[in-house]
Amino acid sequence: MMHLLKIDLKKLTSYRTFWVICGIYFFTLIVGAASGMEFLKALSRLIEGFGQQINITRIPLYHFPDIWQNLAWSGGLLKMGLAIMVVVSITNEYTYRTLRQNIIDGLSRKEFLFSKIYTNLLLSLFSMVSVFLIAVVTGLIYSPELDFPFGLTGIDFYPAYFLEIFAFLSFALMLGFFVQRSGLTIILLLFSYLIELIIKENIDDYVPALIPFFPLESIMNLVPMPFARYVFMEIQDKVNWGAVLIAGAWTVLFNYFAYLKLKRSDI
């Protein structure tokens, strides 16, 4: 495993694009996730400037245990950045013929694919750990009191977040192997949610029970949007294990389809 991971990381770290995209992603992740309270404070001052007396900073956005789901959902919004990097990584293998060279040097096609999968696992782990540490630090800063173990309620969203990132990166990996052109693959990746939405809208009146089984829908259902709780609306505040099973199955299929394409391709 480590040998295959080192091979792929050596190629990736030689691309300036890798450092740029990863740098932007993790910077945006940290700044975006940690700046919500400052935004609320600014909004509070603006409202007070219009004569209102709403203490908007009392919204427990960064309080334990709300913070676990809040930041896990917010972090998931940025997964497209990592997915684009995965697409560039795959398509560059075809553009610069490094895939062919790896096979000539003795790497099997399955090993080549696993080197990419291990990299996706590593990126997903780094992303999860980053969001988790942000949640811990900001929660300790802003929570008025620490009440454990109640404060840990919702921490199980982080394994679900890890699966969300890894599943989407696996989807990007599959598209990269099938399309093999970076620009076209990125466009297809960007419009994938729209394409699935159109399909869902057309079948919603006929077989709505099928919608949770759509790949991107199941990935989005892993960490549901939590902010409706602050306008007193009911939300799903626990991990949907049905979505975990469905998204996990799609993740396996994404990687398997990528293997079938790689196995049958003329490189």
C-alpha positions as CSV (number, residue, x, y, z in Angstrom):
1,M,0.0,0.0,0.0
2,M,2.6,2.5,1.0
3,H,4.7,1.7,-2.0
4,L,1.8,2.5,-4.4
5,L,0.9,5.6,-2.4
6,K,4.5,6.9,-2.6
7,I,4.5,6.3,-6.4
8,D,1.4,8.4,-6.9
9,L,2.3,11.1,-4.4
10,K,5.7,11.5,-6.1
11,K,3.9,12.3,-9.4
12,L,1.3,14.5,-7.8
13,T,3.8,16.6,-5.8
14,S,5.7,17.4,-9.0
15,Y,2.6,19.2,-10.4
16,R,2.3,22.8,-9.5
17,T,-1.4,22.5,-10.1
18,F,-1.6,20.0,-7.2
19,W,-0.1,22.4,-4.7
20,V,-2.2,25.3,-6.0
21,I,-5.5,23.4,-5.8
22,C,-4.7,21.8,-2.5
23,G,-3.5,25.1,-1.0
24,I,-6.7,26.9,-2.1
25,Y,-8.9,24.1,-0.9
26,F,-7.4,23.8,2.6
27,F,-7.1,27.6,3.0
28,T,-10.7,28.0,2.0
29,L,-11.8,25.2,4.2
30,I,-10.0,26.6,7.3
31,V,-11.0,30.3,6.7
32,G,-14.5,29.5,5.6
33,A,-15.3,27.1,8.4
34,A,-13.8,29.2,11.1
35,S,-15.1,32.6,10.1
36,G,-18.8,32.0,10.5
37,M,-18.9,33.6,14.0
38,E,-17.2,36.8,12.7
39,F,-19.8,37.0,9.9
40,L,-22.6,36.7,12.5
41,K,-21.0,39.4,14.6
42,A,-20.8,41.7,11.6
43,L,-24.4,41.0,10.7
44,S,-25.4,41.7,14.3
45,R,-23.7,45.1,14.2
46,L,-25.5,45.8,10.9
47,I,-28.9,44.9,12.3
48,E,-28.3,47.0,15.4
49,G,-27.4,49.9,13.0
50,F,-30.9,49.8,11.7
51,G,-32.3,50.0,15.2
52,Q,-33.0,46.3,15.7
53,Q,-32.1,44.5,18.9
54,I,-31.7,40.9,17.7
55,N,-28.7,39.3,19.4
56,I,-27.7,37.2,16.4
57,T,-24.5,36.1,18.1
58,R,-26.5,33.9,20.4
59,I,-27.1,31.4,17.6
60,P,-25.1,28.4,18.7
61,L,-23.4,27.9,15.4
62,Y,-20.0,27.0,17.0
63,H,-21.3,25.6,20.2
64,F,-21.0,21.9,21.1
65,P,-22.7,19.8,20.0
66,D,-24.2,21.8,17.0
67,I,-20.7,22.5,15.7
68,W,-20.1,18.9,14.6
69,Q,-22.8,18.7,12.0
70,N,-22.5,22.4,11.1
71,L,-18.9,22.2,10.1
72,A,-19.1,18.7,8.5
73,W,-21.9,20.0,6.2
74,S,-20.0,23.2,5.4
75,G,-16.8,21.4,4.7
76,G,-18.6,19.1,2.3
77,L,-19.5,22.1,0.1
78,L,-15.9,22.4,-0.9
79,K,-15.3,18.8,-2.0
80,M,-15.5,19.9,-5.7
81,G,-12.0,21.5,-5.4
82,L,-10.4,18.2,-4.4
83,A,-12.4,16.4,-7.1
84,I,-11.0,18.7,-9.8
85,M,-7.5,17.9,-8.5
86,V,-8.2,14.2,-8.8
87,V,-9.5,14.7,-12.4
88,V,-6.4,16.6,-13.3
89,S,-4.2,13.8,-11.8
90,I,-6.0,11.1,-13.9
91,T,-6.1,13.0,-17.1
92,N,-2.5,14.0,-16.9
93,E,-1.6,10.3,-16.8
94,Y,-3.0,10.0,-20.3
95,T,-1.7,13.4,-21.5
96,Y,1.9,12.8,-20.5
97,R,1.9,9.0,-21.0
98,T,2.9,8.3,-17.5
99,L,0.3,5.6,-17.2
100,R,1.9,3.8,-20.1
101,Q,5.3,4.2,-18.6
102,N,4.2,2.9,-15.3
103,I,2.8,-0.2,-16.9
104,I,6.0,-0.7,-19.0
105,D,8.0,-0.4,-15.7
106,G,6.1,-3.3,-14.2
107,L,3.1,-1.8,-12.5
108,S,-0.1,-3.8,-13.1
109,R,-3.2,-1.9,-14.1
110,K,-4.9,-2.9,-10.8
111,E,-1.9,-1.6,-8.8
112,F,-2.0,1.7,-10.8
113,L,-5.7,2.1,-9.9
114,F,-5.0,1.3,-6.3
115,S,-2.3,4.0,-6.2
116,K,-5.0,6.5,-7.1
117,I,-7.5,5.1,-4.6
118,Y,-5.0,5.2,-1.8
119,T,-4.4,8.9,-2.7
120,N,-8.1,9.6,-2.6
121,L,-8.3,7.9,0.9
122,L,-5.4,10.1,2.1
123,L,-7.0,13.3,0.8
124,S,-10.3,12.4,2.4
125,L,-8.6,11.7,5.7
126,F,-6.7,15.0,5.6
127,S,-9.9,16.8,4.9
128,M,-11.8,15.1,7.7
129,V,-9.0,15.7,10.2
130,S,-8.8,19.4,9.2
131,V,-12.5,19.9,9.7
132,F,-12.5,18.0,13.0
133,L,-9.6,20.1,14.4
134,I,-11.4,23.3,13.3
135,A,-14.5,22.1,15.1
136,V,-12.6,21.2,18.3
137,V,-10.8,24.5,18.4
138,T,-13.7,26.8,17.5
139,G,-16.0,24.8,19.8
140,L,-13.7,25.3,22.7
141,I,-13.5,29.0,22.0
142,Y,-17.2,29.8,21.5
143,S,-19.1,27.2,23.6
144,P,-20.3,28.9,26.8
145,E,-19.9,25.7,28.7
146,L,-18.5,22.3,28.1
147,D,-21.0,19.5,28.8
148,F,-19.5,16.1,28.0
149,P,-20.5,13.5,26.9
150,F,-23.5,15.5,25.6
151,G,-21.1,17.8,23.8
152,L,-19.9,14.9,21.7
153,T,-23.4,14.2,20.3
154,G,-23.0,14.4,16.5
155,I,-19.4,13.5,16.3
156,D,-20.3,10.5,14.3
157,F,-20.9,12.8,11.3
158,Y,-17.1,12.8,10.8
159,P,-16.8,9.2,9.6
160,A,-19.8,10.1,7.4
161,Y,-18.0,13.2,6.1
162,F,-15.0,11.1,5.3
163,L,-17.2,8.8,3.2
164,E,-18.8,11.8,1.5
165,I,-15.4,13.1,0.4
166,F,-14.0,9.7,-0.6
167,A,-17.2,8.7,-2.5
168,F,-17.2,12.0,-4.5
169,L,-13.4,11.6,-5.2
170,S,-14.1,8.1,-6.4
171,F,-16.8,9.5,-8.7
172,A,-14.3,12.0,-10.1
173,L,-11.7,9.2,-10.5
174,M,-14.2,7.2,-12.6
175,L,-15.1,10.1,-14.8
176,G,-11.4,10.8,-15.3
177,F,-10.7,7.3,-16.6
178,F,-13.8,7.3,-18.8
179,V,-13.4,10.7,-20.4
180,Q,-9.6,11.2,-20.2
181,R,-9.7,14.9,-21.1
182,S,-9.4,17.3,-18.2
183,G,-11.5,20.1,-19.5
184,L,-14.4,17.9,-20.6
185,T,-14.2,15.9,-17.4
186,I,-14.3,18.9,-15.2
187,I,-17.3,20.3,-17.0
188,L,-19.1,17.0,-16.7
189,L,-18.2,16.9,-13.0
190,L,-19.5,20.4,-12.4
191,F,-22.8,19.7,-14.1
192,S,-23.2,16.2,-12.6
193,Y,-25.5,17.6,-9.8
194,L,-27.6,19.4,-12.4
195,I,-27.9,16.3,-14.6
196,E,-29.0,14.2,-11.6
197,L,-31.4,16.9,-10.5
198,I,-33.1,16.9,-13.9
199,I,-33.5,13.2,-13.8
200,K,-34.8,13.2,-10.3
201,E,-37.4,15.9,-11.1
202,N,-38.7,13.8,-14.0
203,I,-39.2,10.7,-11.9
204,D,-40.3,12.3,-8.7
205,D,-44.0,12.0,-9.5
206,Y,-43.7,8.4,-10.5
207,V,-41.1,6.6,-8.4
208,P,-40.0,9.0,-5.6
209,A,-38.7,6.0,-3.6
210,L,-35.8,5.7,-6.1
211,I,-34.4,9.2,-5.4
212,P,-32.4,8.3,-2.2
213,F,-30.6,5.6,-4.3
214,F,-29.2,8.1,-6.8
215,P,-25.4,8.3,-6.4
216,L,-24.9,12.0,-5.7
217,E,-28.2,12.2,-3.7
218,S,-26.9,9.4,-1.4
219,I,-23.6,11.3,-1.0
220,M,-25.4,14.5,-0.1
221,N,-27.6,12.6,2.4
222,L,-24.6,11.5,4.5
223,V,-24.4,14.9,6.2
224,P,-27.7,16.7,5.9
225,M,-27.9,20.5,6.0
226,P,-28.3,21.5,9.7
227,F,-29.1,25.2,9.7
228,A,-32.9,24.9,9.5
229,R,-32.7,24.1,13.3
230,Y,-32.1,27.8,14.0
231,V,-35.5,28.7,12.5
232,F,-37.2,26.0,14.6
233,M,-37.5,23.5,11.8
234,E,-37.0,19.8,12.3
235,I,-33.8,18.4,10.8
236,Q,-32.0,15.1,10.6
237,D,-29.4,15.4,13.3
238,K,-28.2,11.8,13.2
239,V,-26.3,9.9,10.5
240,N,-28.6,8.1,8.1
241,W,-27.2,4.6,8.0
242,G,-29.2,3.9,4.9
243,A,-27.4,6.7,3.1
244,V,-24.1,5.3,4.4
245,L,-24.8,1.9,2.9
246,I,-26.0,3.3,-0.5
247,A,-23.1,5.7,-0.8
248,G,-20.7,3.0,0.2
249,A,-22.1,0.7,-2.5
250,W,-21.8,3.5,-5.1
251,T,-18.2,4.1,-4.0
252,V,-17.3,0.5,-4.6
253,L,-19.0,0.6,-8.0
254,F,-17.3,3.9,-9.0
255,N,-13.9,2.3,-8.4
256,Y,-14.9,-1.0,-10.0
257,F,-16.1,0.8,-13.1
258,A,-12.8,2.7,-13.2
259,Y,-11.0,-0.6,-13.0
260,L,-13.0,-2.1,-15.9
261,K,-12.3,0.9,-18.1
262,L,-8.6,0.8,-17.3
263,K,-8.4,-2.9,-17.8
264,R,-10.0,-2.7,-21.3
265,S,-8.3,0.5,-22.4
266,D,-5.6,0.6,-25.0
267,I,-2.9,2.7,-23.3
